[in-house]
Amino acid sequence: DKMVDCAPEFMERLKSDYLRLDRPSFASCYRRAERWCNAKGLHVMPNRTSRRRLNEQVPRVTQVFAREGYIGLARCFPPQTRDRTGMVALEGVNADCHKFDVFVLWPGEIKPSRAQIVVFQDLYSGKSLSWRVDHNPNKVAVMAAFGDMIEDYGIPEHCLFDNGMEFANKWPTGGSKTRFRNKILDDDPLGILTLLGIKIHWATPAHGQAKPIERAFRDFADDIAKDPRFSGAYVGNKPDAKPENYGNRAIPIEEFIAVVGEGIVEHNARLGRKSDTAKGRSFDQTFADSYANAPVRKATAEQRRLWLMGQEVLTLHKTHGRLTMHENKYWSDWMNEYAGQKVVGRFDAEDLHAGVHIYALDGSFLGFGACEEKVG
């Protein structure tokens, strides 16, 4: 190989073609460089010799980075090992959505579909703390599961979210400086997690290793989605992996939710977990032992209102301060002091006539507005 020489232009052209994110094959790059050099009367090397020469001149890690970018470069180094032994229960949680590979049937619908689950998981123990099932990922399901977690256990200090819109919208995470979806405006209302003082972290997009909950979802895909009670409704985890009995039946959503609930209870209670924190215990036991001595914040009645209600940014009437929302009129005598201002209205989405709780954009509570004209 060392005795073989070639025109410098040949190797430069070969390297510039091969070291691209399009990841062309070496053979195609060699043929293009060979044709170009032959047309100019320049000397080339044989294919295998050229490949060895390129490997000598360009380190493997550099080749991977040039052809696969930062994701490929990260694979050249050992993955980071998470050490959770210094944490306590509910110090941090992570949340994500998972689509079950099971056909379900919702009330009033004829066509079956696959249901989505949103889960909040404790980072220290691995216990699934709360969950909700819905048609698709959405902020209502996220906030319902979030509220369940706080009602049952308390307020975490940190929350690791997927970067999907169901998490990155302004209802839960508005005002977070590290939220990378939608514009951050001066008159944005503070999101519920921001108001509760929870530090928000975002997982790297398209990087499942950054979300510990993905490990639990792999278990759900096997233990729950393939439960015998779902036989005939399981659809496979990809289009070319459909079972022979694909589409035979769909599970009524009430039955589906019941089986999912049983599966998550079993998942949390299973002994023999091998994590550094569990050491053979179940997720339930690991969480309970730490939670008993953990400094956990509990939500006040005022804070509970934040996740139990919908919210909208509204503008009070410029002279008398009355609020119009969905054609309903809301007013109390204190509202004329804030005439013309933008506010956040929080309300029961199922009972708009029950009135609206009104907050300033910074999250401070201003007062209650009674529904004077019940139209919408």
Number of C-alpha atoms within 10 A of each C-alpha: 11 6 4 10 12 13 13 11 15 21 21 12 17 21 21 12 20 21 20 16 13 11 13 13 10 16 13 13 17 25 13 15 21 22 13 15 17 13 8 9 10 15 14 22 18 12 14 12 15 22 17 11 15 18 12 10 10 12 10 13 15 13 19 21 19 19 18 18 14 11 12 15 16 14 13 12 9 7 9 8 6 8 11 13 12 7 15 23 25 29 18 20 27 23 26 25 26 19 19 24 21 28 26 24 20 18 8 6 8 8 10 17 18 19 22 20 22 26 25 26 25 26 25 25 31 27 27 23 23 22 24 20 23 18 14 17 21 17 18 18 22 26 24 18 23 23 22 19 23 19 14 11 18 16 24 23 17 18 22 22 23 22 19 16 13 22 23 22 18 23 24 23 23 22 23 20 10 12 19 12 13 11 9 15 9 8 13 18 26 22 23 20 25 19 19 17 12 17 15 20 16 19 18 13 11 10 10 13 13 16 19 20 25 16 12 17 19 12 14 19 18 11 16 25 26 19 15 11 14 20 19 19 24 27 24 18 15 8 7 7 10 13 14 10 12 16 16 12 17 21 22 14 17 13 14 21 18 10 17 21 15 11 18 21 14 15 21 21 17 15 16 12 18 11 17 13 21 20 12 15 18 23 24 21 18 23 24 15 13 17 17 11 10 14 14 17 14 15 16 8 8 8 13 14 16 23 23 17 18 17 22 14 16 16 19 20 17 13 11 16 21 21 27 16 16 9 11 16 19 23 21 15 11 14 22 17 11 19 17 18 16 18 24 24 23 21 21 16 12 9 9 16 19 15 21 25 20 24 20 19 20 15 18 12 14 15 14 19 21 16 20 15 13 14 12 10
